[in-house]
Amino acid sequence: YEGEINSNKIKEFLASNFDFLNGNVEITGGEPLMYPYLADVLDSNIKWAITSNTSMVEKVRKLASTGALDRCFSWTASWHPFSRREKEFTECVSTIVSKHVPVAVTVVVSEETLPRLKEIKDFLNALPITSINWHLEAHKKLEFDLAGEAEKIIGKVHWIAGEPRQGALCKKNSELIALAPSGDLYNCVTHCYTNTDVIGNIKESIQLSELDKIVEQCDDECFACCDWIKHIIL
């Protein structure tokens, strides 16, 4: 869209901060496969992980044909079964695992998908994936215990309303950097969405190694999924 940072500037930013990132980048979103220049941004030096709904078949095929999948060290397929895109999802996962990429699946559990959980569980267990996480979205008041009913079928619900059952220390400012399409840098994914606490913009050639001088470390405990790798959001 108008004002979006171009792919060349993103590539320059990743290259100039390659050592700080240890050559590793995780791409989340929104839906990162919608970014038209994803395969171009992920050049031959970058090792990457991704979280995606994994239903855009042509985009996955392109990542495979360009060799980008060979450098993917983790793929989290965020699947919303009520979208009824099982065919596309299966083809994408098959392509990804054929490149020996570890694939984990996060399934959204809702009132709508509850009657299909047994079918979904059997479907996923037949795929060569590393793990299944069941994410309960209880955003509205229900007349029954959705978590309890779901756990009768799948054994354990891992996430409830966006928060994990077990928390992790927040890595804001230390291992989490979010890059918005505009080029603005944030020290927290939430700030990226709310457009608050902008650290800088990569158009200014800011170096990630300099961020400790710009922001204070966050010592608060929170529920976070960002506990193992530096994140870049395209």
Secondary structure by P-SEA (a helix, b strand, c coil): ccccccaaaaaaaaaaaccccccbbbbbcccccccccccccccccccccccccccaaaaaaaaaaacccccccbbbbbccccccaaaaaaaaaaaaaaaccbbbbbbbbccccccaaaaaaaaaaaccccbbbbbbbccccccccaaaaaaacccccccccccccccccccccccbbbbcccccccccaaaaaaccccccccccccccccccccccccccccccccccbbbbcc
